[in-house]
Amino acid sequence: EDKELKARKAMDTRLKLLQQRFHFKGSKAKGSLDDRGRLYAVLEDRGSGSILRGWRRELDQDGALEVGFLDLEKALRNFPVQIDALKLFQGVAEPQSFRLQDLAPEQAGLLSRFRESVKTVFEGPAGMFHALDTEQVGCINRAVFAAGCQERLPGFNDDELDELFNCIDFDDGGSVTPDEIVFLELDPETRDHEIFKLKMRAKFQRQRILAFAHWDDGCREVSTKHRRAQRGWLAEEFETLPPLVCKKRVEKQREFHKKTVFARVAFLRHLRSQYQHEMRAWRRGLDVDCNFRLTKTALRQYLRQHDLCLDFDALWEGLDKDGDGTITMEEISAPCAKEMARFRAWAQEQYGSCDAVWDLPEVVEMRESQQKNGNWVSKKKMMCSAMAQALKQLGFQFDVGGALMTCLDLYGCGFLSLPDFWWLDAWQPPEWLVVPPNPSALTDLMARVQALYPQPLQAWRALLDKDSDNQVSWSEFQNACRKVRFHGNRGAAWRELDQDVSGTITLREWDPGSAELLGSFKDWCEAHFGSVELAFKAMDKTGIGTLTLSEMRSACKRLKWDGDCRTLFTCLGVREGKDGGKAKTLLLSDIAFIDQWMDAKELEDEAWEEHRKSSPKAPASRRISRSASKLTEATLGDGTPLAASALPESG
């Protein structure tokens, strides 16, 4: 009570001193003058001697130079003296709001003249800041402000410039930033728009901090009674924060991508368990009509017949790599399809067709020798080991660990028949399965690509991976070759990139350095902002949905990302500004794909490892079947008829 009484006495004394120089035009009530005098005294005291600073600090932080009744009444409650808001509004020119002009006409006129001068000389606050900030440090102190204005704005003395700086630097920080001078814009519509963007950016920053705190609390493995545990009654409010909603959406998309890989692995594991081999499963279970394409209807029917409880959408997304609406053999098992395509091309080149191999003298002799030895009695079938030995004599080179005979062995019993070769003749494999890798073809392609896109990452984004899924199919690769007018050996160039014969190309195979750069940036964004989308919004200082190189570089430097910022910025998708190309910016759509960017091959290895750990030990009959399959494959690899020697002599 003593402190409040002293404050009131001090304010009354200050009010008496102000009465001599405080004039009020249009005032009709003595009470109104007293209340406005008290308000003037309080604001001048709160502004450290500056009425403009006190006005902005206590009533008008946005710089609108007017305040509504409710906001004014709320602010007056925190003042040490009693001021009646209704009496303040008596006699004002516009009853809807209380303006600075109604309280301090002299200072309001000064600010109005300064606004007009800024518009005339600098074409706006942004131009003034750019002209005064000659060293480009991002802020202007009092001395620089006074010197620059005295040089370019001759109509203001030192005291007026000092008062104007106090008005701009209302938080008494000693310097001003571009955001703090936005209120000097003369056009009301433009000024309101810029102030709104500043409010939204501050709101987003607050939401991001709250979201990070909530997310960080959830990551801690503590008891629900712990003081740092999440509170259930606050969860609903926190979960609706835009940063958390954005992060959940990104995680949901990434989870679906991961689910597609795991569904594909689970399906392939079922095929191997049911038929011991993917190609045998294709011929006997999936494509029994020999269409060499699998539709959605056929796949659904197969899942129902075998009672497989898999997410169909995720499974189809994982199998249909090129997105053409059908599944082919090479999408089920590219290495096996490659081996069969190579044999088919060799047979057609040497003998015209695959079934012609069946009637060759060397093959007939090998088939008859089995009958003479008593090991084989059928004339329509032939053991896989004998066919492999005959093909080796004919000059066909098996790949190390090749599975040609296993792919053609329809029932897994170790023998082949003529319809197996008819089936192979009916197949039309894509070009990349037939030709071997060729480094010179890839060199020619790279030369044409670099002529249009100097950076490999830029070519990957604009030319190859247009859907931003980090996988390029054969059809996408052909479209890219047509765009750069590459008419060389496309299949050989593809095979040189796709060394593991997976049927797709990733960024790591296209350019390992670019993959490392993008992965490093993604990890940095997730560590500091939670996602790439949130990082973009945090780095976008203007709040207009575009990101400049300077903004991106400043954030990366401040938070210690040591990657090549310029290369990344250039490759992600630079767009030209309205001023003829001077303002190059990055949009959110150019960078948001990184949130879903995942290495599918690493995920597939992880899925196989999990299935390997979770799968029970195979029964004895299954182990014998797998051992026989390995024995047959060993025969195919080096041509030695191990399987034949392992059979009993009685046949």
DOBAZA-478905 format. One record per residue (C-alpha): x, y, z negated. Coordinates in steps of 0.001 Angstrom, whole numbers, plus 524288, in hexadecimal, padded with zeros to 5 digits. Last residue first. Layout:
<kolvexs>
       u       v       w
       X       Y       Z
...
</kolvexs>
This chain:
<kolvexs>
       u       v       w
   843A5   68ED4   8EBEC
   84A9F   68290   8E71D
   85783   68A02   8E6C4
   852BC   692CF   8DBCE
   85327   6A15B   8DEB1
   85E65   6A98D   8D952
   8668B   6A7EB   8E585
   85BA2   6ADDD   8ED8E
   85A4A   6B95C   8E44E
   868B4   6BC47   8E4E5
   868CA   6BD29   8F3AE
   87403   6C722   8F490
   87003   6D2A7   8FCF7
   8760A   6DCE9   8F410
   86A33   6E4D0   8EFD2
   85F4F   6DBFF   8F46F
   863E2   6D087   8EC5E
   86499   6D906   8E04F
   856A8   6DD24   8E316
   85245   6CEDF   8E341
   858C7   6CC24   8D622
   852CB   6D865   8D04C
   84563   6D3BC   8D4C4
   847BE   6C65B   8CF01
   84B86   6CC79   8C1FF
   83F54   6D4CA   8C249
   836D7   6C8CF   8C49E
   83D99   6C171   8B991
   83B6C   6CD13   8B073
   82D18   6CD5D   8B449
   82B82   6BEFD   8B13C
   83228   6C0B1   8A412
   829B3   6CC14   89FCB
   82ED3   6DA0E   8A09F
   832C6   6E0F3   89401
   82985   6EBFF   890EB
   82A40   6F92E   897E0
   82B9D   7051B   88EEE
   83A2E   70742   8909D
   83A01   70527   89F49
   82DE0   70D80   8A0A1
   834AF   71892   89981
   840DA   71722   8A1F5
   838CE   716C7   8AE66
   831F7   72357   8AA41
   83ECC   72A28   8A718
   84466   72646   8B448
   83817   72B86   8BAAE
   8390F   73841   8B31C
   8472B   739EA   8B76A
   84306   7377D   8C55C
   837D3   7412B   8C469
   840A5   74C4C   8BFD6
   8371B   75664   8BAA7
   8329E   763CE   8BF1D
   8253A   7668E   8B96F
   829BD   772DA   8B23B
   832BF   77610   8BDA5
   826C5   77862   8C637
   82432   7853E   8BF11
   82F65   78C44   8C5F6
   82A75   790ED   8D306
   81C46   7917C   8CE93
   82050   79AEA   8C3CB
   82541   7A46F   8CDFB
   83356   7A8B5   8D01F
   836E6   7B649   8D4B1
   83F5B   7BD2C   8DE93
   83D52   7CBE3   8DE4B
   84557   7D1F6   8E94E
   83EC5   7CA04   8F410
   83746   7D48A   8FB48
   8319D   7DBFE   8EFDA
   82604   7D2FD   8EE0A
   82E36   7C837   8E826
   83400   7BC42   8EE9E
   83247   7AEC8   8E8DE
   83CDE   7A5E3   8E3A3
   83992   79774   8E21B
   840C9   78ED9   8D867
   84D75   78F78   8E008
   850ED   79DB4   8DDCE
   84E08   79DA1   8CF40
   855A7   79112   8CD1F
   8614D   79625   8D4AD
   86107   7A321   8CD57
   85FD7   79CB7   8BFFC
   86B58   79384   8C194
   86A87   78C33   8B4B0
   87045   790A4   8A7A4
   8639C   79234   8A025
   8672D   799A6   893D5
   85A55   79F6D   88F00
   85E01   7AD9B   891BB
   864B1   7AA5D   89E8E
   8593B   7A27C   8A38A
   84FAD   7AD22   89F7F
   8579F   7B7DB   8A62F
   8597A   7AFAE   8B26D
   84AF2   7AD4F   8B3C0
   8478D   7BB92   8B1F6
   85260   7BFE3   8BB52
   84E36   7B5F4   8C58A
   84049   7BACC   8C56B
   8346A   7B37E   8C08A
   82690   7B5BE   8C512
   81980   7B41D   8BE24
   816D9   7C26E   8BB16
   81AF8   7C1B9   8ACB9
   82608   7CB7C   8AE64
   82F64   7C3E6   8A5B2
   82D8C   7B6F7   8ACBD
   83783   7AEFD   8A4FA
   82D35   7AA68   89B3B
   82379   7A701   8A5E4
   82DBA   79F2C   8AD4C
   83217   7980F   8A0FB
   823FC   79473   89E09
   822D4   78E67   8AB86
   82FD1   78758   8A9FE
   82B64   780E8   89D64
   82D7E   78190   88EA6
   8345C   78EC3   88EA3
   84237   78CC1   8898A
   844B6   77E0F   88AAE
   83B0E   77BD9   895BB
   840E6   786C6   89DD0
   84ED6   781F0   89B90
   84B4D   773E5   89F10
   844FE   77887   8ABC1
   850C5   78108   8AF20
   85A0F   77589   8AD12
   8518E   76CA2   8B54E
   8513D   77679   8C063
   85FFB   77855   8C05F
   862C7   769B3   8BF40
   85986   766B4   8CA6D
   85FEE   7714D   8D292
   86D61   76B84   8D016
   868C8   75DB4   8D35D
   8643B   761DA   8E106
   85B17   75954   8E91D
   85C67   74D43   8E095
   85A1A   75509   8D41A
   84EF1   75C34   8DABF
   8480E   74F46   8DCDD
   84668   7473C   8E931
   83C02   73CBF   8EA88
   83B29   72ED7   8EFCF
   8434A   7291E   8E4D6
   84E4D   72494   8EDB8
   858CC   72713   8E338
   860EB   72F4A   8EC9C
   85591   737D0   8F0D6
   85DBE   74315   8F619
   8658F   73B4B   90012
   8594C   73382   902F8
   85222   73FFC   90692
   85D0A   7446D   90FA8
   85CE1   7370A   9162F
   84E21   737AF   917EC
   84ED3   7454E   91DAC
   8589C   74196   92837
   85953   74E6C   92F82
   84E38   75713   93401
   84F80   76199   9297D
   846EE   76CEA   92D4D
   84772   7738F   91FD1
   838A0   7723E   91E98
   8388B   764B6   924AF
   8425F   75FDE   91ACB
   83A30   76574   90FA4
   82E0C   75E95   914BC
   835B4   751DA   91580
   83A20   7533A   9075A
   82C36   755A6   902DB
   827E7   7493B   909ED
   8330E   7416F   903D5
   82F71   745E6   8F630
   835EC   7509D   8EE56
   834E8   74FCB   8DF9A
   83745   75AA6   8D5B6
   82886   75D23   8D4CC
   8293A   76B18   8D9F6
   81EEC   76987   8E4C9
   827F2   77020   8EE8E
   83342   76707   8EB9B
   83A72   76756   8F89E
   83B27   774A6   8FF22
   838CC   77FD5   8F5A3
   83C85   779A3   8E8B0
   8472B   7705A   8ED5B
   84CC3   77A54   8F6BA
   84DDB   7845C   8EBBF
   8542C   77A45   8E2FD
   85E38   77733   8ED88
   861C6   785C5   8EEFA
   8645E   78BB3   8FC62
   856A5   788FA   90183
   8548F   78AD1   91024
   86225   78799   9155F
   8640E   77EEE   90983
   85954   775D2   90E67
   85F6D   77459   91BE3
   86CC3   77130   91637
   866B6   767F0   90C4A
   8604F   76028   91729
   86D0B   75EC1   91EA5
   8740D   75A52   91249
   8693A   75088   90F51
   86ACB   74A85   91CCD
   87990   74A11   91B00
   87819   742C9   90E25
   87063   73788   91464
   8687F   72E12   90C2E
   86356   721D7   91329
   85749   721EC   91BFB
   84B24   71981   91A6B
   844E7   71E0F   90DC1
   845E6   72C6B   91171
   83E17   72A83   91DE8
   831BC   7258C   9178B
   82E5C   7170D   91841
   8243D   711C4   921FE
   82022   70455   91D14
   81A57   6FA78   92697
   82790   6F42C   928FE
   82922   6F172   91A66
   81C23   6EA78   919DC
   81FEA   6E20F   9257B
   82C8E   6DEC9   91E60
   82532   6D9CD   9126F
   81BD9   6D2CE   91B88
   82785   6CA4E   92025
   829DB   6C44B   912CB
   832E9   6C696   90751
   83716   6BE7F   8FB7E
   83B68   6C0AB   8ED50
   82E8F   6BE99   8E656
   82BA5   6CCF9   8E3C0
   81EAC   6CC5E   8EAD3
   820F2   6D644   8F5BE
   82FB1   6D4E1   8F6F1
   83246   6E046   90038
   835C3   6E9C5   8F546
   83E20   6DF8A   8EE56
   84547   6DCB3   8FAF5
   8488A   6EAF5   8FCE7
   84C8E   6EDAB   8EECD
   85A2C   6F32F   8F068
   863B8   6F248   8E4DE
   86EC3   6F6EE   8ED8B
   8683A   6FA32   8FA5E
   8675F   6EF3C   90438
   86EBB   6F080   91115
   8682B   6E9C6   91C8E
   87249   6E37B   92561
   86B2C   6D76B   92A85
   872BC   6CED7   9210D
   86DC9   6D743   915D0
   8600F   6D5B2   91AE5
   861A6   6C6F5   91A9C
   866A8   6C707   90C90
   85B57   6CF99   90829
   851B2   6C6B8   90F2A
   85777   6BAC8   90842
   856CA   6C171   8FAEE
   848C7   6C5BF   8FD31
   84483   6B7CD   9004E
   83D22   6B5E6   90CEB
   82EF4   6B32E   90FD3
   82788   6AE2C   91B98
   82FDB   6A1FC   91DF2
   82E07   69CBB   9101E
   835FD   69126   90AE0
   84107   697B7   90375
   84C3F   69276   8FB45
   84D8E   685EC   902EF
   85A8E   689B1   908AB
   8550E   6882D   91666
   84980   6910F   91307
   8525B   69BCC   90DCE
   85AB4   69AB5   919FB
   84E82   69CEE   9221D
   84C17   6AA60   91C0C
   85A61   6AE5E   91D9B
   85A13   6AA09   92BCE
   84D82   6B17B   92E4C
   85366   6BDBE   9284D
   85FCA   6BCD2   93054
   8581D   6B9A5   93C97
   84F54   6C5AB   93B15
   840DF   6C262   939A7
   83E6C   6C97E   92CAB
   8464F   6D551   930FC
   83C4B   6D7DD   93BA3
   83263   6DA56   930D4
   839DF   6E6A8   92D22
   838E4   6ECEC   93A6F
   840D3   6F091   94683
   84CB6   6E809   943DC
   85819   6F0FD   9404B
   85186   6FE5A   93EC8
   844D6   6F8C2   93994
   84BFB   6F02A   92FCE
   854DC   6FB24   92B0F
   84992   704D3   9297F
   841AB   6FAC7   921ED
   84D3D   6F77C   91929
   84F47   705D8   915ED
   840CA   707F9   91389
   8406B   6FC4E   90A3F
   84BE4   70188   90268
   8464F   70F5A   901D5
   83901   70A5C   8FD8A
   83F8E   70335   8F24F
   846F1   70F78   8EE2A
   83AA5   71812   8EF9C
   831D9   71011   8E6B7
   823BB   71479   8E511
   82506   7210F   8ECCF
   82C54   7199A   8F778
   820E7   71059   8F88E
   81722   71B18   8FB71
   80D11   72215   8F323
   80263   72A89   8F915
   7FCFC   73841   8F708
   80821   73F79   8FDC5
   80DC9   744BA   8F102
   81BE3   7413A   8F435
   81E53   73A70   8E736
   81199   732E3   8E69E
   81598   729A3   8DBB2
   816CD   73302   8D020
   80AD5   73B0F   8D39C
   80327   72E8E   8D5B0
   80714   72997   8C850
   803E1   73675   8C188
   7F67E   736ED   8C7DB
   7F412   7288D   8C4E2
   7F7A7   72933   8B676
   7FA8A   71ADC   8B40B
   7F258   7102D   8ADCD
   7F5A8   704EA   8B6ED
   7EAED   6FA9D   8B75D
   7F12D   6F32C   8C2B2
   7E551   6F3FC   8CB8C
   7E212   701B8   8C702
   7EFC0   706BE   8C9D2
   7EFA5   7006B   8D748
   7E28C   70696   8DAB1
   7E765   713E6   8D694
   7F36C   71238   8DF2F
   7EB33   70E3D   8EAE3
   7E242   719F3   8E92F
   7EDA7   72349   8E7D5
   7F380   71E87   8F486
   7FF33   715A4   8F6B1
   8067F   715B2   9038D
   80DD6   70AC7   90A85
   800D4   70676   91060
   804AD   6F83B   90E64
   7F72D   6F3CD   909C8
   7FC93   6EEBC   8FCAD
   80241   6FC09   8F973
   80213   6FCC4   8EA8B
   80213   6EEED   8E55B
   80959   6E544   8EE07
   8116D   6EDF6   8F6E1
   813D5   6F939   8ED76
   81601   6F037   8E1DB
   82048   6E8C7   8E9A1
   82685   6F5C0   8ECF9
   826A2   6F9D1   8DE91
   82CB8   6ED36   8D987
   82A1E   6E31A   8CECE
   81BB0   6E291   8D2D8
   81463   6E539   8C61E
   81F73   6EA3D   8BD71
   825CC   6F1BD   8C872
   818E4   6F7D1   8CC4F
   815CE   6FB25   8BE21
   822FE   701E2   8BC87
   8203D   70992   8C8D4
   81364   70E2E   8C2EE
   81994   711D7   8B5EC
   82442   71959   8BCF9
   81A3F   720C7   8C501
   81249   72405   8B8EE
   81E9F   728CB   8B1F0
   82202   731D3   8BD2D
   81440   73737   8BE35
   81385   73928   8AF77
   81FCA   74180   8AFC8
   81974   74A76   8B99F
   80D29   74AA9   8B14A
   8153C   74E26   8A557
   81BC9   75925   8ACD9
   80E9C   75EC2   8B06B
   809C7   75DA1   8A26E
   81645   763B6   89D38
   81487   76F48   8A63D
   80664   77104   8A215
   80A0C   76FEB   893D2
   81490   77A4C   8956E
   80B08   7838F   89BE9
   800EF   78190   89138
   80B96   783BB   8870E
   80FDB   7905C   88D9F
   80195   794B0   88F4C
   7FE3A   79331   880C3
   7F250   78A66   87F64
   7F988   78033   8774C
   7FCF7   78A6A   86D0C
   7EEF5   78DD6   8698D
   7EA7A   77FB3   86953
   7F63D   77B74   86151
   7F441   7858A   8568A
   7EB39   77D2C   84E1D
   7F45B   771A5   84FC0
   8003B   77881   84A57
   80D05   77452   85050
   81789   7703B   846B8
   8216A   77A03   84177
   81C33   779E2   83374
   81C06   76B18   83354
   80EF1   764ED   8302A
   80D63   75F49   83DDD
   81A6E   75894   83BC4
   825BD   75C2E   84471
   82AAA   75787   85187
   82D23   764D5   8576A
   8292E   7664B   865A0
   81BD9   76BA8   861DD
   821E7   776FF   85A86
   829CD   77A7E   8669A
   81D84   77A4E   86F04
   81673   78376   865B4
   8222B   78CA7   864EB
   823C7   78C44   873A7
   8156E   78F5E   8759D
   815EE   79AB9   86C1F
   821E8   7A059   872E4
   81BC7   79E89   8804A
   80F28   7A4E4   87BDA
   8168B   7B0BE   876F5
   81DEA   7B1F8   883BE
   81147   7B063   88B46
   80AFA   7BB50   8838F
   816AA   7C430   885D0
   815EA   7C148   89454
   8074B   7C3BE   89469
   808FB   7D0AF   88D86
   81387   7D507   896FB
   80B07   7D120   8A278
   7FFCB   7D927   89CF6
   808B5   7E4F0   89B75
   80C8B   7E3C3   8A9C9
   7FE62   7E31D   8AE33
   7FA47   7EE69   8A580
   8053C   7F6EC   8AAE3
   801E8   7F37B   8B8F9
   7F3BB   7F720   8B6CD
   7F707   8038F   8AF4D
   800AC   808B1   8B99A
   80A99   81123   8B266
   81369   8061B   8ADA6
   81A06   80A90   8A108
   813E0   7FEFA   899D4
   81DA1   7F5E1   8A09A
   828ED   7FC28   89951
   82A0A   7F1C5   88EAE
   82A31   7E630   8980F
   835E9   7EB8F   89F78
   83DE6   7EBC2   892D2
   8409A   7F6C4   88938
   84BB8   7F8EB   87FA9
   84DE4   7FCB8   87164
   84443   7F2BD   86C1A
   83B6A   7FCE3   865EF
   82EF5   7F4E5   86886
   82915   800A3   86F89
   83444   80169   87946
   82BE3   807D8   883D0
   8263A   8122A   87AB6
   83338   81486   8740E
   83960   81615   88184
   82F1D   82051   884AB
   831FF   827BA   8780B
   84092   827FB   87B34
   83D99   82C56   88905
   83547   8376F   883B0
   83FB8   83B93   87A20
   84A4F   83B55   884A2
   842D2   8439E   88E7C
   83A13   83EE0   8997F
   83781   844DD   8A70F
   84473   840AE   8AD21
   840A9   83271   8AF98
   84BD6   82BF4   8B73B
   85800   83004   8AFB2
   8515E   832CB   8A2AF
   849E5   82602   8A40C
   85633   81E10   8A63E
   85DA6   8244B   89B00
   8525F   822D5   89168
   84FAB   814AD   894F2
   85E08   810EF   894B8
   85F92   8171A   88743
   8534C   810C8   881B8
   85694   80300   88614
   85222   7FC58   89296
   85032   7ED8B   89420
   85247   7E2B2   89E2F
   86111   7E3DF   89F29
   860AC   7E846   8AD3E
   86C03   7F203   8ABD8
   8643F   7FCAF   8B2B4
   8584C   7FAC9   8AA33
   85314   80887   8ACA2
   84F11   80666   8BAD8
   84973   7F8C3   8B8A6
   841F0   7FD86   8ACC9
   83C58   8090A   8B44F
   8388A   80091   8BFE6
   83154   7F721   8B705
   82A5C   80266   8B03F
   824AB   807C5   8BCED
   827ED   80E76   8C9B9
   834DD   81340   8C3D7
   833DA   8220B   8C5E3
   82540   8244F   8C78D
   82027   8192E   8BF23
   829FB   81BCC   8B44A
   826B1   82A5B   8B4CD
   8182D   82790   8B3B4
   81A4D   81ECF   8A7F6
   822FE   828F5   8A17B
   818A9   83389   8A316
   80E6E   82AB4   89CBB
   81786   82795   8916B
   819CC   835F5   88EC6
   80B44   838D6   88FB6
   8085E   82E36   885BD
   812BC   833FC   87CB6
   80C49   8415B   87D3F
   7FE6C   83C2E   87C48
   800FC   83477   86FC3
   7F4AB   82E2F   86A5F
   7EA73   82F5F   8750F
   7F49E   82DEF   87FEF
   7F949   8215A   8798B
   7EBD9   81C27   87C8C
   7E0D9   816C7   87412
   7D7C9   80E78   87C48
   7C9BF   80D21   880EA
   7C601   81AB2   87BEB
   7CD5E   82171   8870B
   7CFEB   83006   88479
   7D155   82E2E   875DA
   7C8FA   836CE   86CE9
   7C6F1   82CD7   86237
   7CEA4   82056   864C9
   7D7FB   822DA   85981
   7CC4B   824BB   85078
   7C79C   81700   8539C
   7D522   81141   850FA
   7D562   816AD   84318
   7E329   81754   83DBD
   7E705   812E5   83010
   7F568   813B4   82D61
   7FFAB   808E4   82C89
   7FC4F   803B5   83A3F
   7F971   7F53D   83C87
   7EABB   7F714   83D8E
   7ECD2   80184   847F5
   7F1A0   7F739   851AB
   7E4D6   7EF95   8513D
   7DCDC   7FC10   852F8
   7E50D   7FFDD   85EB2
   7E39A   7F288   86501
   7D4EC   7F2E8   862F4
   7D39F   800D4   86821
   7DBC6   7FEF7   8744C
   7E989   8042F   87644
   7EF80   80D2E   88062
   7FD1F   80FE3   8859E
   7FCE2   802D7   88D25
   80AC7   80050   88868
   808C5   7F1FC   884F9
   80D79   7F433   87700
   8028D   7FDFB   874A1
   7FE92   7FFE9   86680
   8098D   7FDF7   85CC0
   8161A   7FD50   864AC
   8111B   804F5   8705F
   80BC2   81049   86868
   81745   8102A   85EFA
   820EC   810EB   86A39
   8197B   81C34   8703E
   81866   82353   8632C
   8270A   82292   86106
   82C47   82574   85359
   82F93   81770   84FE7
   823D6   81268   857AD
   81C9E   80DDE   84B7D
   81DC5   81B9D   845CC
   81917   821F1   85254
   80DF5   81831   852FA
   80A02   81AD1   844D8
   80A95   8299E   84669
   80297   8297F   852E6
   7F87D   8208E   84CAB
   7F791   829A3   840E0
   7F5EB   83547   849DA
   7EB8B   82E24   85172
   7E423   82B61   844F6
   7E55F   83970   8404E
   7E144   83F1A   84D5B
   7D54A   83658   84DD8
   7D198   83A7D   84053
   7D1AE   848B6   844A4
   7C7AC   845BD   84EEA
   7C604   84B5F   85C78
   7D2DA   847DB   86302
   7D36C   84B3D   87174
   7E1AD   84ED5   87169
   7E9BC   84A88   865D5
   7F54B   85198   860B7
   7FF88   84C2D   8576C
   80A73   855DD   8551C
   80667   85BAA   847F5
   7FEBB   84FA5   843BF
   80B08   84749   844DD
   8112E   84C77   83876
   80497   84A2D   83113
   803F5   83C4D   83664
   811AC   8393A   831BE
   80DCA   83CFB   823E7
   80179   834B4   82521
   8098A   82930   82A1A
   81307   82A1C   81ECB
   807C3   82AA2   81543
   80150   81EB6   81B8F
   80DEF   8170C   81B59
   8101F   81A6B   80D19
   80276   815C1   809B2
   80472   80906   81137
   81151   806A6   80A44
   80B3C   80967   7FCFB
   80000   80000   80000
</kolvexs>
